[in-house]
Amino acid sequence: MQQDQYDAGLNDAGLMDALEPAQLTLATQQPLPRRVLGRGTLALLALLRIYVVIAIPVVGYAFFHAMHAR
């Protein structure tokens, strides 16, 4: 049922072609609802955030030492 909301409406090429420019602008400015994510996806995103927090200082350290190594 939830997938039907994403499939209906703006994904229909015939419907998009039938709209006038003002209608198309109005239709594309409507915000989409937030997607409900499962526990696995949320855990994966949390791990990705942790990885980025760790990777940025490591890359910065390597860059700093590469610039000053002679």
C-alpha positions as CSV (number, residue, x, y, z in Angstrom):
1,M,0.0,0.0,0.0
2,Q,2.8,2.4,0.9
3,Q,4.6,1.7,-2.4
4,D,1.4,2.6,-4.2
5,Q,1.7,6.2,-2.9
6,Y,5.2,6.5,-4.5
7,D,4.1,4.8,-7.8
8,A,1.0,6.9,-8.2
9,G,1.0,10.6,-9.2
10,L,4.2,12.2,-10.4
11,N,5.9,9.0,-11.7
12,D,3.3,8.7,-14.4
13,A,4.8,10.2,-17.6
14,G,1.4,10.6,-19.2
15,L,0.1,12.6,-16.3
16,M,3.2,14.8,-16.3
17,D,2.8,15.5,-20.0
18,A,-0.8,16.5,-19.5
19,L,-0.1,19.1,-16.9
20,E,0.2,22.8,-17.7
21,P,3.5,24.5,-16.5
22,A,1.8,26.1,-13.5
23,Q,0.2,22.8,-12.5
24,L,3.5,21.0,-12.9
25,T,5.3,23.5,-10.7
26,L,2.6,23.2,-8.0
27,A,2.7,19.4,-8.2
28,T,6.5,19.1,-7.9
29,Q,6.6,21.6,-5.0
30,Q,4.5,19.4,-2.7
31,P,6.7,17.7,-0.1
32,L,6.8,13.9,0.0
33,P,6.1,12.1,3.3
34,R,9.1,10.8,5.2
35,R,9.9,7.2,4.6
36,V,9.7,4.8,7.5
37,L,13.0,3.0,7.8
38,G,13.5,-0.4,9.4
39,R,15.8,-1.2,12.3
40,G,18.5,-2.6,9.9
41,T,18.6,0.5,7.8
42,L,18.7,2.7,10.9
43,A,21.6,0.6,12.3
44,L,23.4,0.8,9.0
45,L,23.1,4.6,8.9
46,A,24.3,4.9,12.5
47,L,27.4,2.8,11.6
48,L,28.0,5.0,8.6
49,R,27.9,8.1,10.8
50,I,30.4,6.5,13.2
51,Y,32.7,5.6,10.2
52,V,32.6,9.2,8.9
53,V,33.4,10.6,12.3
54,I,36.4,8.3,12.6
55,A,37.5,8.6,8.9
56,I,37.6,12.4,8.7
57,P,40.4,12.8,11.4
58,V,42.4,10.0,9.8
59,V,42.3,11.5,6.4
60,G,43.1,14.9,7.8
61,Y,46.1,13.5,9.7
62,A,47.4,11.7,6.6
63,F,46.9,14.8,4.5
64,F,48.8,17.0,7.1
65,H,51.7,14.6,7.3
66,A,51.9,14.1,3.5
67,M,52.1,17.9,3.1
68,H,54.9,18.3,5.6
69,A,56.9,15.1,4.8
70,R,60.2,15.6,3.1
